[in-house]
């Protein structure tokens, strides 16, 4: 995950993004180099802007740890 974040930060392309999804694709996080994110949970997409790359890493860790409730509540609190 840290490698994907570092590579995204260094990309020159305007729409440099990376995404990670669960095996069933019920939960997906997509992030671009401007910290704009899209979270998909059970078919519902929510746009979100992370405060910094540490927050991005935290959110992806929640996804990987399957802490979906905490992840979705964090993104929807804004």
SULJO-V355783 format. One record per backbone hydrogen bond with DSSP energy under -0.5 kcal/mol. CO is the residue of the C=O (numbers start at 1). NH is the residue of the N-H. E is the energy in kcal/mol with one decimal. If there is no record, write none. Layout:
BEGIN
co=CO nh=NH e=E
co=CO nh=NH e=E
END
This chain:
BEGIN
co=1 nh=5 e=-2.3
co=2 nh=6 e=-2.4
co=3 nh=7 e=-2.7
co=4 nh=8 e=-2.2
co=5 nh=9 e=-2.4
co=6 nh=10 e=-1.3
co=7 nh=11 e=-0.9
co=8 nh=11 e=-0.6
co=13 nh=16 e=-1.2
co=16 nh=33 e=-1.5
co=18 nh=31 e=-2.6
co=20 nh=29 e=-2.6
co=22 nh=25 e=-1.6
co=26 nh=42 e=-3.1
co=27 nh=22 e=-2.2
co=28 nh=40 e=-3.0
co=29 nh=20 e=-2.2
co=30 nh=38 e=-2.1
co=31 nh=18 e=-1.9
co=32 nh=35 e=-2.0
co=35 nh=50 e=-2.5
co=36 nh=32 e=-2.2
co=37 nh=48 e=-2.4
co=38 nh=30 e=-2.1
co=38 nh=40 e=-0.5
co=39 nh=41 e=-0.5
co=39 nh=46 e=-2.6
co=40 nh=28 e=-2.2
co=41 nh=44 e=-1.8
co=43 nh=45 e=-0.6
co=44 nh=41 e=-2.4
co=46 nh=39 e=-2.8
co=48 nh=37 e=-4.0
co=48 nh=50 e=-0.5
co=52 nh=56 e=-1.6
co=53 nh=57 e=-2.4
co=54 nh=58 e=-2.3
co=55 nh=59 e=-2.5
co=56 nh=60 e=-2.4
co=57 nh=61 e=-2.2
co=58 nh=62 e=-2.0
co=59 nh=63 e=-1.9
co=60 nh=64 e=-2.7
co=61 nh=65 e=-2.3
co=62 nh=67 e=-2.7
co=63 nh=66 e=-1.3
co=66 nh=68 e=-1.2
co=67 nh=71 e=-2.2
co=68 nh=72 e=-2.8
co=69 nh=73 e=-2.4
co=70 nh=74 e=-2.2
co=71 nh=75 e=-2.1
co=72 nh=76 e=-2.4
co=73 nh=77 e=-0.8
co=74 nh=77 e=-0.5
co=75 nh=78 e=-0.7
END
